[in-house]
Amino acid sequence: MTLTAVGQNDSTRRVGTPPHTLGELFLGFLSIGARSFGGVLPSAHYVMVEQRQWLTPEDFTETIGLCQVLPGPNIGNVAILLGKRWLGLRGAIVAFLGLFALPYLWVLALALLYTRWAARPLVSAVVTGLGASGAGLFMATAVKLGRPIARKPAAVVLMAGCFVAVAIGRVPLLVVMPIAVIVGLYLSRRRML
């Protein structure tokens, strides 16, 4: 019996069922992109973990964590990484295109409309409301991402330290991330994560 990356037995860890075809992969990421108003993480979590069960909550958190330290849009990195893992290079391309196809068209259309109507007070109020709802969705997703590792006190301390450094201390993410990675590696080697 081997240990998984998060220290659980293979026999006790729930396993996700990845997509089997490029079409299934494309449609899954297309549905994520289609629902990604206000932020894509809530939609990605819903589709990949809850609806299609491609990943476990732990796998999703680990994948997002890895993709956040890479340059580029986090969920775009996730699409490429998972598409490649599941269906090779073609899977990476198909997942990425599925994720960005509809948002690309919607942004073009909304940009045309916004330029024409931006000065109206109603449009300003709608944009402010959308921003607030997006922030709420992001906070709800942060809670979902934290749940799988919240049972580990060292992980909670590391999360809190990163939050305090970035949100309150205004330390640049470029400084916080490498330190968090080093601390995470140290805690992992000591089997605290």
C-alpha positions as CSV (number, residue, x, y, z in Angstrom):
1,M,0.0,0.0,0.0
2,T,1.5,3.4,-1.0
3,L,0.8,6.8,0.4
4,T,-0.7,9.5,-1.6
5,A,0.6,13.1,-1.9
6,V,-1.6,14.2,1.1
7,G,-0.6,11.3,3.3
8,Q,-3.7,9.2,3.1
9,N,-3.9,5.5,2.1
10,D,-4.8,4.7,-1.4
11,S,-7.6,2.5,-0.1
12,T,-9.3,5.3,2.0
13,R,-8.9,8.2,-0.5
14,R,-11.9,8.9,-2.8
15,V,-10.8,8.9,-6.4
16,G,-12.2,11.2,-9.2
17,T,-13.2,9.8,-12.6
18,P,-11.5,11.9,-15.3
19,P,-13.2,12.5,-18.7
20,H,-12.7,9.7,-21.3
21,T,-13.0,11.7,-24.6
22,L,-11.9,15.0,-26.0
23,G,-15.6,15.9,-26.5
24,E,-16.4,15.3,-22.8
25,L,-13.4,17.3,-21.8
26,F,-14.3,20.2,-24.1
27,L,-17.9,20.3,-23.0
28,G,-16.9,20.2,-19.3
29,F,-14.5,23.1,-19.7
30,L,-17.0,24.9,-22.0
31,S,-19.6,24.7,-19.2
32,I,-17.0,26.1,-16.7
33,G,-16.3,29.0,-19.0
34,A,-20.0,29.6,-19.6
35,R,-20.7,29.9,-15.9
36,S,-17.7,31.9,-14.9
37,F,-19.3,35.3,-14.3
38,G,-17.7,37.0,-11.4
39,G,-14.8,34.5,-11.2
40,V,-14.2,31.1,-12.6
41,L,-13.2,29.2,-9.4
42,P,-16.7,28.6,-8.1
43,S,-17.8,27.3,-11.5
44,A,-14.7,25.2,-11.9
45,H,-15.1,23.6,-8.4
46,Y,-18.8,22.9,-9.1
47,V,-18.2,21.3,-12.5
48,M,-15.0,19.3,-11.7
49,V,-15.7,18.2,-8.2
50,E,-19.5,18.3,-7.5
51,Q,-21.1,17.7,-10.9
52,R,-18.8,15.6,-13.0
53,Q,-16.6,14.3,-10.2
54,W,-13.5,14.5,-12.3
55,L,-11.5,15.4,-9.1
56,T,-11.8,15.0,-5.4
57,P,-12.0,18.2,-3.3
58,E,-8.4,17.5,-2.2
59,D,-7.2,17.0,-5.8
60,F,-8.9,20.2,-6.8
61,T,-7.3,22.2,-4.0
62,E,-3.8,20.8,-4.8
63,T,-4.2,21.5,-8.5
64,I,-5.4,25.0,-8.0
65,G,-2.5,25.6,-5.5
66,L,0.0,24.4,-8.0
67,C,-1.5,26.5,-10.8
68,Q,-1.6,29.7,-8.7
69,V,2.2,29.8,-8.5
70,L,2.6,29.5,-12.3
71,P,2.4,32.6,-14.5
72,G,-0.9,33.1,-16.4
73,P,-4.6,32.7,-15.5
74,N,-5.0,30.1,-12.8
75,I,-7.9,28.2,-14.3
76,G,-6.3,28.4,-17.7
77,N,-3.3,26.6,-16.2
78,V,-5.6,24.1,-14.6
79,A,-7.3,23.4,-18.0
80,I,-3.9,22.8,-19.7
81,L,-2.5,20.7,-16.8
82,L,-5.6,18.5,-16.4
83,G,-6.2,18.2,-20.2
84,K,-2.6,17.1,-20.7
85,R,-2.8,14.7,-17.7
86,W,-6.0,13.1,-18.9
87,L,-5.8,13.1,-22.7
88,G,-2.3,14.3,-23.7
89,L,-1.4,17.4,-25.7
90,R,-4.7,17.4,-27.6
91,G,-6.5,17.3,-24.3
92,A,-4.6,20.3,-23.1
93,I,-5.5,22.3,-26.2
94,V,-9.2,21.2,-26.2
95,A,-9.6,22.0,-22.5
96,F,-8.1,25.4,-22.9
97,L,-10.2,26.2,-25.9
98,G,-13.4,24.9,-24.2
99,L,-12.7,27.1,-21.2
100,F,-12.1,30.3,-23.1
101,A,-14.4,30.0,-26.2
102,L,-17.6,31.5,-24.7
103,P,-16.0,34.1,-22.4
104,Y,-14.0,35.4,-25.4
105,L,-17.2,36.0,-27.4
106,W,-19.1,37.4,-24.4
107,V,-16.3,39.9,-23.5
108,L,-16.2,41.1,-27.1
109,A,-20.0,41.6,-27.1
110,L,-20.1,43.2,-23.7
111,A,-17.2,45.6,-24.6
112,L,-19.2,46.9,-27.5
113,L,-22.3,47.4,-25.4
114,Y,-20.4,48.9,-22.4
115,T,-18.7,51.5,-24.6
116,R,-22.1,52.7,-25.7
117,W,-23.9,52.6,-22.4
118,A,-21.2,53.1,-19.7
119,A,-22.1,56.7,-18.8
120,R,-25.6,55.8,-17.6
121,P,-26.1,55.5,-13.8
122,L,-28.0,52.3,-14.2
123,V,-25.1,50.6,-16.0
124,S,-22.7,51.9,-13.2
125,A,-25.0,50.4,-10.5
126,V,-25.2,47.1,-12.3
127,V,-21.4,46.9,-12.7
128,T,-21.0,47.7,-9.0
129,G,-23.5,45.0,-8.1
130,L,-21.8,42.4,-10.3
131,G,-18.4,43.3,-8.6
132,A,-19.9,42.7,-5.2
133,S,-21.5,39.4,-6.2
134,G,-18.1,38.3,-7.7
135,A,-16.4,39.1,-4.4
136,G,-18.9,36.9,-2.6
137,L,-18.4,34.0,-5.0
138,F,-14.7,34.3,-4.6
139,M,-15.0,34.2,-0.7
140,A,-17.3,31.1,-0.9
141,T,-14.8,29.4,-3.1
142,A,-12.0,30.2,-0.7
143,V,-13.9,28.4,2.0
144,K,-14.4,25.4,-0.3
145,L,-10.7,25.3,-1.1
146,G,-9.7,25.5,2.5
147,R,-12.0,22.7,3.8
148,P,-9.8,19.8,2.6
149,I,-6.8,21.1,4.5
150,A,-8.4,22.8,7.4
151,R,-8.1,19.7,9.6
152,K,-4.4,20.2,9.6
153,P,-3.4,22.9,12.1
154,A,-0.1,23.7,10.3
155,A,-2.0,24.3,7.0
156,V,-4.4,26.7,8.8
157,V,-1.4,28.6,10.2
158,L,0.2,28.7,6.8
159,M,-3.1,29.9,5.1
160,A,-3.6,32.6,7.9
161,G,0.0,33.7,7.6
162,C,-0.3,34.2,3.8
163,F,-3.6,36.0,4.2
164,V,-2.2,38.4,6.8
165,A,0.9,39.0,4.8
166,V,-0.9,39.8,1.6
167,A,-4.3,41.3,2.6
168,I,-3.2,43.2,5.7
169,G,0.5,43.6,5.5
170,R,0.4,44.4,1.7
171,V,3.4,42.2,1.1
172,P,3.7,41.4,-2.6
173,L,2.5,38.0,-3.7
174,L,5.8,37.5,-5.5
175,V,7.5,37.6,-2.1
176,V,4.9,35.6,-0.1
177,M,4.5,32.7,-2.5
178,P,8.2,31.5,-2.5
179,I,8.3,31.8,1.3
180,A,5.0,29.9,1.6
181,V,6.3,27.1,-0.8
182,I,9.5,26.7,1.3
183,V,7.5,26.6,4.6
184,G,5.0,24.2,3.0
185,L,7.8,21.9,1.8
186,Y,9.4,22.0,5.3
187,L,6.0,21.2,7.0
188,S,5.3,18.5,4.5
189,R,8.6,16.8,5.1
190,R,7.9,16.8,8.8
191,R,4.5,15.3,8.0
192,M,2.6,18.2,9.3
193,L,0.7,18.9,6.1
